[in-house]
Amino acid sequence: MSKTVGTEEKAAPATPEVMTIKNFRSNGDIENFYRYIHDNGLRREAFMLMEYAISKVAKVRKGKRSKTLQ
């Protein structure tokens, strides 16, 4: 009934310090995002947003690459 003094607090769940491709999908936030997309029927909209974002990133990368070669 009494709390002991000096005991360690509950340790936080082990989360990786660096996000890698292997552990990206197992991240809790990402899993919740995937579940939200699925539950609300937003696959088409999510795909359109991802295509847009990837095209913007690809243009920036292509622009940087061509500038450094010249």
Biopython code that builds the backbone (N, CA, C, O; Angstrom):
import numpy as np
from Bio.PDB.StructureBuilder import StructureBuilder

atoms = [
    (1, "MET", "N", (0.811, -1.189, 0.000)),
    (1, "MET", "CA", (0.000, 0.000, 0.000)),
    (1, "MET", "C", (0.856, 1.256, 0.000)),
    (1, "MET", "O", (0.436, 2.288, -0.524)),
    (2, "SER", "N", (2.020, 1.189, 0.564)),
    (2, "SER", "CA", (2.878, 2.367, 0.543)),
    (2, "SER", "C", (3.856, 2.265, -0.616)),
    (2, "SER", "O", (4.295, 1.175, -0.983)),
    (3, "LYS", "N", (4.180, 3.379, -1.168)),
    (3, "LYS", "CA", (5.126, 3.415, -2.276)),
    (3, "LYS", "C", (6.535, 3.434, -1.711)),
    (3, "LYS", "O", (6.825, 4.109, -0.724)),
    (4, "THR", "N", (7.394, 2.681, -2.359)),
    (4, "THR", "CA", (8.773, 2.668, -1.909)),
    (4, "THR", "C", (9.523, 3.811, -2.567)),
    (4, "THR", "O", (9.289, 4.140, -3.730)),
    (5, "VAL", "N", (10.415, 4.402, -1.818)),
    (5, "VAL", "CA", (11.182, 5.531, -2.316)),
    (5, "VAL", "C", (12.418, 4.999, -3.028)),
    (5, "VAL", "O", (13.051, 4.053, -2.559)),
    (6, "GLY", "N", (12.758, 5.602, -4.153)),
    (6, "GLY", "CA", (13.970, 5.219, -4.859)),
    (6, "GLY", "C", (13.741, 4.180, -5.947)),
    (6, "GLY", "O", (14.703, 3.759, -6.590)),
    (7, "THR", "N", (12.529, 3.759, -6.170)),
    (7, "THR", "CA", (12.304, 2.796, -7.246)),
    (7, "THR", "C", (12.303, 3.523, -8.567)),
    (7, "THR", "O", (11.961, 4.704, -8.644)),
    (8, "GLU", "N", (12.682, 2.820, -9.592)),
    (8, "GLU", "CA", (12.735, 3.428, -10.914)),
    (8, "GLU", "C", (11.320, 3.629, -11.441)),
    (8, "GLU", "O", (10.417, 2.837, -11.171)),
    (9, "GLU", "N", (11.152, 4.696, -12.189)),
    (9, "GLU", "CA", (9.861, 4.938, -12.809)),
    (9, "GLU", "C", (9.691, 3.962, -13.956)),
    (9, "GLU", "O", (10.652, 3.345, -14.415)),
    (10, "LYS", "N", (8.470, 3.834, -14.407)),
    (10, "LYS", "CA", (8.213, 2.929, -15.528)),
    (10, "LYS", "C", (9.036, 3.379, -16.730)),
    (10, "LYS", "O", (9.035, 4.556, -17.093)),
    (11, "ALA", "N", (9.728, 2.442, -17.331)),
    (11, "ALA", "CA", (10.541, 2.758, -18.497)),
    (11, "ALA", "C", (9.652, 2.961, -19.711)),
    (11, "ALA", "O", (8.651, 2.268, -19.892)),
    (12, "ALA", "N", (10.030, 3.911, -20.528)),
    (12, "ALA", "CA", (9.280, 4.160, -21.762)),
    (12, "ALA", "C", (9.500, 2.980, -22.691)),
    (12, "ALA", "O", (10.560, 2.355, -22.652)),
    (13, "PRO", "N", (8.529, 2.667, -23.519)),
    (13, "PRO", "CA", (8.714, 1.557, -24.454)),
    (13, "PRO", "C", (9.911, 1.833, -25.353)),
    (13, "PRO", "O", (10.184, 2.975, -25.724)),
    (14, "ALA", "N", (10.603, 0.778, -25.689)),
    (14, "ALA", "CA", (11.807, 0.917, -26.490)),
    (14, "ALA", "C", (11.452, 1.380, -27.895)),
    (14, "ALA", "O", (10.809, 0.659, -28.659)),
    (15, "THR", "N", (11.875, 2.578, -28.217)),
    (15, "THR", "CA", (11.656, 3.110, -29.551)),
    (15, "THR", "C", (13.005, 3.377, -30.184)),
    (15, "THR", "O", (13.914, 3.865, -29.511)),
    (16, "PRO", "N", (13.153, 3.076, -31.434)),
    (16, "PRO", "CA", (14.439, 3.299, -32.074)),
    (16, "PRO", "C", (14.737, 4.790, -32.191)),
    (16, "PRO", "O", (13.834, 5.596, -32.415)),
    (17, "GLU", "N", (15.995, 5.147, -32.040)),
    (17, "GLU", "CA", (16.398, 6.537, -32.134)),
    (17, "GLU", "C", (16.324, 7.040, -33.569)),
    (17, "GLU", "O", (15.959, 8.190, -33.815)),
    (18, "VAL", "N", (16.672, 6.177, -34.511)),
    (18, "VAL", "CA", (16.718, 6.584, -35.910)),
    (18, "VAL", "C", (15.650, 5.836, -36.678)),
    (18, "VAL", "O", (15.520, 4.619, -36.551)),
    (19, "MET", "N", (14.883, 6.568, -37.478)),
    (19, "MET", "CA", (13.845, 5.949, -38.290)),
    (19, "MET", "C", (14.494, 5.403, -39.555)),
    (19, "MET", "O", (15.122, 6.144, -40.310)),
    (20, "THR", "N", (14.338, 4.111, -39.778)),
    (20, "THR", "CA", (14.874, 3.486, -40.974)),
    (20, "THR", "C", (13.724, 2.929, -41.800)),
    (20, "THR", "O", (12.575, 2.898, -41.360)),
    (21, "ILE", "N", (14.058, 2.498, -42.991)),
    (21, "ILE", "CA", (13.035, 1.924, -43.867)),
    (21, "ILE", "C", (12.430, 0.675, -43.223)),
    (21, "ILE", "O", (11.232, 0.426, -43.357)),
    (22, "LYS", "N", (13.244, -0.097, -42.534)),
    (22, "LYS", "CA", (12.755, -1.350, -41.955)),
    (22, "LYS", "C", (11.757, -1.119, -40.826)),
    (22, "LYS", "O", (10.798, -1.880, -40.692)),
    (23, "ASN", "N", (11.962, -0.093, -40.018)),
    (23, "ASN", "CA", (11.069, 0.099, -38.882)),
    (23, "ASN", "C", (10.058, 1.228, -39.104)),
    (23, "ASN", "O", (9.339, 1.598, -38.176)),
    (24, "PHE", "N", (9.994, 1.775, -40.309)),
    (24, "PHE", "CA", (9.085, 2.879, -40.598)),
    (24, "PHE", "C", (7.627, 2.457, -40.463)),
    (24, "PHE", "O", (6.837, 3.141, -39.814)),
    (25, "ARG", "N", (7.274, 1.335, -41.072)),
    (25, "ARG", "CA", (5.868, 0.908, -41.046)),
    (25, "ARG", "C", (5.414, 0.399, -39.692)),
    (25, "ARG", "O", (4.212, 0.348, -39.430)),
    (26, "SER", "N", (6.340, 0.023, -38.826)),
    (26, "SER", "CA", (5.946, -0.467, -37.517)),
    (26, "SER", "C", (5.813, 0.665, -36.502)),
    (26, "SER", "O", (5.468, 0.415, -35.347)),
    (27, "ASN", "N", (6.075, 1.882, -36.903)),
    (27, "ASN", "CA", (5.904, 3.032, -36.040)),
    (27, "ASN", "C", (4.410, 3.190, -35.734)),
    (27, "ASN", "O", (3.578, 3.055, -36.632)),
    (28, "GLY", "N", (4.076, 3.467, -34.504)),
    (28, "GLY", "CA", (2.677, 3.571, -34.089)),
    (28, "GLY", "C", (1.923, 4.659, -34.825)),
    (28, "GLY", "O", (0.765, 4.463, -35.195)),
    (29, "ASP", "N", (2.552, 5.802, -35.047)),
    (29, "ASP", "CA", (1.888, 6.891, -35.753)),
    (29, "ASP", "C", (1.571, 6.506, -37.195)),
    (29, "ASP", "O", (0.505, 6.839, -37.713)),
    (30, "ILE", "N", (2.484, 5.815, -37.827)),
    (30, "ILE", "CA", (2.277, 5.406, -39.211)),
    (30, "ILE", "C", (1.174, 4.365, -39.299)),
    (30, "ILE", "O", (0.341, 4.418, -40.204)),
    (31, "GLU", "N", (1.163, 3.422, -38.371)),
    (31, "GLU", "CA", (0.100, 2.415, -38.346)),
    (31, "GLU", "C", (-1.269, 3.076, -38.178)),
    (31, "GLU", "O", (-2.231, 2.693, -38.843)),
    (32, "ASN", "N", (-1.354, 4.057, -37.299)),
    (32, "ASN", "CA", (-2.620, 4.770, -37.099)),
    (32, "ASN", "C", (-3.022, 5.542, -38.345)),
    (32, "ASN", "O", (-4.205, 5.620, -38.678)),
    (33, "PHE", "N", (-2.038, 6.113, -39.034)),
    (33, "PHE", "CA", (-2.331, 6.825, -40.271)),
    (33, "PHE", "C", (-2.882, 5.875, -41.321)),
    (33, "PHE", "O", (-3.882, 6.181, -41.970)),
    (34, "TYR", "N", (-2.236, 4.716, -41.495)),
    (34, "TYR", "CA", (-2.730, 3.714, -42.446)),
    (34, "TYR", "C", (-4.142, 3.266, -42.088)),
    (34, "TYR", "O", (-4.983, 3.110, -42.972)),
    (35, "ARG", "N", (-4.407, 3.061, -40.815)),
    (35, "ARG", "CA", (-5.732, 2.635, -40.362)),
    (35, "ARG", "C", (-6.773, 3.713, -40.660)),
    (35, "ARG", "O", (-7.881, 3.399, -41.094)),
    (36, "TYR", "N", (-6.428, 4.968, -40.434)),
    (36, "TYR", "CA", (-7.333, 6.078, -40.709)),
    (36, "TYR", "C", (-7.674, 6.134, -42.198)),
    (36, "TYR", "O", (-8.836, 6.299, -42.568)),
    (37, "ILE", "N", (-6.655, 5.994, -43.049)),
    (37, "ILE", "CA", (-6.869, 6.004, -44.497)),
    (37, "ILE", "C", (-7.820, 4.877, -44.899)),
    (37, "ILE", "O", (-8.754, 5.086, -45.673)),
    (38, "HIS", "N", (-7.571, 3.684, -44.362)),
    (38, "HIS", "CA", (-8.382, 2.521, -44.716)),
    (38, "HIS", "C", (-9.821, 2.666, -44.214)),
    (38, "HIS", "O", (-10.769, 2.439, -44.966)),
    (39, "ASP", "N", (-9.979, 3.041, -42.956)),
    (39, "ASP", "CA", (-11.307, 3.122, -42.360)),
    (39, "ASP", "C", (-12.194, 4.169, -43.024)),
    (39, "ASP", "O", (-13.412, 4.000, -43.085)),
    (40, "ASN", "N", (-11.602, 5.238, -43.518)),
    (40, "ASN", "CA", (-12.386, 6.329, -44.079)),
    (40, "ASN", "C", (-12.426, 6.328, -45.604)),
    (40, "ASN", "O", (-12.934, 7.272, -46.210)),
    (41, "GLY", "N", (-11.900, 5.291, -46.224)),
    (41, "GLY", "CA", (-11.958, 5.170, -47.672)),
    (41, "GLY", "C", (-11.217, 6.275, -48.396)),
    (41, "GLY", "O", (-11.715, 6.808, -49.388)),
    (42, "LEU", "N", (-10.056, 6.622, -47.926)),
    (42, "LEU", "CA", (-9.303, 7.732, -48.496)),
    (42, "LEU", "C", (-8.105, 7.272, -49.318)),
    (42, "LEU", "O", (-7.142, 8.024, -49.471)),
    (43, "ARG", "N", (-8.145, 6.066, -49.845)),
    (43, "ARG", "CA", (-6.995, 5.554, -50.590)),
    (43, "ARG", "C", (-6.701, 6.383, -51.833)),
    (43, "ARG", "O", (-5.541, 6.689, -52.113)),
    (44, "ARG", "N", (-7.722, 6.744, -52.569)),
    (44, "ARG", "CA", (-7.507, 7.517, -53.805)),
    (44, "ARG", "C", (-6.888, 8.870, -53.483)),
    (44, "ARG", "O", (-5.926, 9.283, -54.130)),
    (45, "GLU", "N", (-7.435, 9.565, -52.485)),
    (45, "GLU", "CA", (-6.924, 10.875, -52.106)),
    (45, "GLU", "C", (-5.496, 10.779, -51.578)),
    (45, "GLU", "O", (-4.657, 11.623, -51.893)),
    (46, "ALA", "N", (-5.221, 9.756, -50.779)),
    (46, "ALA", "CA", (-3.869, 9.575, -50.241)),
    (46, "ALA", "C", (-2.885, 9.299, -51.369)),
    (46, "ALA", "O", (-1.763, 9.806, -51.348)),
    (47, "PHE", "N", (-3.290, 8.507, -52.348)),
    (47, "PHE", "CA", (-2.425, 8.215, -53.486)),
    (47, "PHE", "C", (-2.128, 9.484, -54.275)),
    (47, "PHE", "O", (-0.991, 9.706, -54.691)),
    (48, "MET", "N", (-3.136, 10.308, -54.478)),
    (48, "MET", "CA", (-2.940, 11.559, -55.210)),
    (48, "MET", "C", (-1.976, 12.486, -54.469)),
    (48, "MET", "O", (-1.118, 13.114, -55.089)),
    (49, "LEU", "N", (-2.116, 12.571, -53.157)),
    (49, "LEU", "CA", (-1.217, 13.402, -52.367)),
    (49, "LEU", "C", (0.223, 12.888, -52.406)),
    (49, "LEU", "O", (1.169, 13.669, -52.498)),
    (50, "MET", "N", (0.373, 11.568, -52.335)),
    (50, "MET", "CA", (1.723, 11.002, -52.382)),
    (50, "MET", "C", (2.360, 11.232, -53.742)),
    (50, "MET", "O", (3.550, 11.543, -53.807)),
    (51, "GLU", "N", (1.606, 11.087, -54.837)),
    (51, "GLU", "CA", (2.138, 11.366, -56.168)),
    (51, "GLU", "C", (2.596, 12.814, -56.274)),
    (51, "GLU", "O", (3.660, 13.089, -56.830)),
    (52, "TYR", "N", (1.815, 13.724, -55.754)),
    (52, "TYR", "CA", (2.160, 15.140, -55.794)),
    (52, "TYR", "C", (3.456, 15.407, -55.008)),
    (52, "TYR", "O", (4.358, 16.086, -55.499)),
    (53, "ALA", "N", (3.533, 14.872, -53.802)),
    (53, "ALA", "CA", (4.716, 15.092, -52.965)),
    (53, "ALA", "C", (5.958, 14.484, -53.596)),
    (53, "ALA", "O", (7.020, 15.107, -53.596)),
    (54, "ILE", "N", (5.841, 13.289, -54.126)),
    (54, "ILE", "CA", (6.995, 12.628, -54.742)),
    (54, "ILE", "C", (7.452, 13.385, -55.978)),
    (54, "ILE", "O", (8.653, 13.496, -56.223)),
    (55, "SER", "N", (6.519, 13.906, -56.760)),
    (55, "SER", "CA", (6.908, 14.666, -57.955)),
    (55, "SER", "C", (7.654, 15.937, -57.569)),
    (55, "SER", "O", (8.619, 16.307, -58.238)),
    (56, "LYS", "N", (7.230, 16.612, -56.506)),
    (56, "LYS", "CA", (7.922, 17.822, -56.052)),
    (56, "LYS", "C", (9.327, 17.495, -55.559)),
    (56, "LYS", "O", (10.274, 18.219, -55.866)),
    (57, "VAL", "N", (9.470, 16.417, -54.802)),
    (57, "VAL", "CA", (10.786, 16.025, -54.297)),
    (57, "VAL", "C", (11.695, 15.614, -55.448)),
    (57, "VAL", "O", (12.882, 15.942, -55.443)),
    (58, "ALA", "N", (11.160, 14.907, -56.426)),
    (58, "ALA", "CA", (11.958, 14.467, -57.563)),
    (58, "ALA", "C", (12.460, 15.664, -58.364)),
    (58, "ALA", "O", (13.605, 15.654, -58.817)),
    (59, "LYS", "N", (11.638, 16.693, -58.549)),
    (59, "LYS", "CA", (12.058, 17.886, -59.274)),
    (59, "LYS", "C", (13.181, 18.606, -58.541)),
    (59, "LYS", "O", (14.135, 19.063, -59.170)),
    (60, "VAL", "N", (13.078, 18.712, -57.223)),
    (60, "VAL", "CA", (14.114, 19.381, -56.441)),
    (60, "VAL", "C", (15.417, 18.596, -56.519)),
    (60, "VAL", "O", (16.482, 19.187, -56.696)),
    (61, "ARG", "N", (15.349, 17.286, -56.390)),
    (61, "ARG", "CA", (16.555, 16.462, -56.473)),
    (61, "ARG", "C", (17.181, 16.554, -57.849)),
    (61, "ARG", "O", (18.402, 16.655, -57.968)),
    (62, "LYS", "N", (16.367, 16.521, -58.886)),
    (62, "LYS", "CA", (16.879, 16.598, -60.251)),
    (62, "LYS", "C", (17.548, 17.946, -60.480)),
    (62, "LYS", "O", (18.602, 18.013, -61.113)),
    (63, "GLY", "N", (16.952, 19.012, -59.976)),
    (63, "GLY", "CA", (17.521, 20.349, -60.111)),
    (63, "GLY", "C", (18.860, 20.479, -59.409)),
    (63, "GLY", "O", (19.787, 21.079, -59.953)),
    (64, "LYS", "N", (18.977, 19.931, -58.222)),
    (64, "LYS", "CA", (20.238, 19.986, -57.481)),
    (64, "LYS", "C", (21.313, 19.191, -58.189)),
    (64, "LYS", "O", (22.462, 19.626, -58.262)),
    (65, "ARG", "N", (20.954, 18.032, -58.711)),
    (65, "ARG", "CA", (21.918, 17.159, -59.354)),
    (65, "ARG", "C", (22.490, 17.832, -60.620)),
    (65, "ARG", "O", (23.696, 17.780, -60.860)),
    (66, "SER", "N", (21.633, 18.451, -61.409)),
    (66, "SER", "CA", (22.102, 19.065, -62.655)),
    (66, "SER", "C", (22.947, 20.309, -62.363)),
    (66, "SER", "O", (23.873, 20.602, -63.118)),
    (67, "LYS", "N", (22.655, 21.039, -61.301)),
    (67, "LYS", "CA", (23.446, 22.216, -60.959)),
    (67, "LYS", "C", (24.847, 21.843, -60.490)),
    (67, "LYS", "O", (25.804, 22.561, -60.780)),
    (68, "THR", "N", (24.981, 20.739, -59.773)),
    (68, "THR", "CA", (26.289, 20.363, -59.251)),
    (68, "THR", "C", (27.172, 19.786, -60.343)),
    (68, "THR", "O", (28.396, 19.833, -60.216)),
    (69, "LEU", "N", (26.605, 19.245, -61.404)),
    (69, "LEU", "CA", (27.406, 18.671, -62.479)),
    (69, "LEU", "C", (27.966, 19.733, -63.403)),
    (69, "LEU", "O", (28.967, 19.475, -64.072)),
    (70, "GLN", "N", (27.381, 20.893, -63.472)),
    (70, "GLN", "CA", (27.844, 21.925, -64.394)),
    (70, "GLN", "C", (28.925, 22.757, -63.844)),
    (70, "GLN", "O", (29.408, 23.667, -64.518)),
]
sb = StructureBuilder()
sb.init_structure("model")
sb.init_model(0)
sb.init_chain("A")
sb.init_seg("    ")
for serial, (resi, resn, name, xyz) in enumerate(atoms, 1):
    if name == "N":
        sb.init_residue(resn, " ", resi, " ")
    sb.init_atom(name, np.array(xyz, "f"), 0.0, 1.0, " ", f" {name:<3s}", serial, name[0])
structure = sb.get_structure()
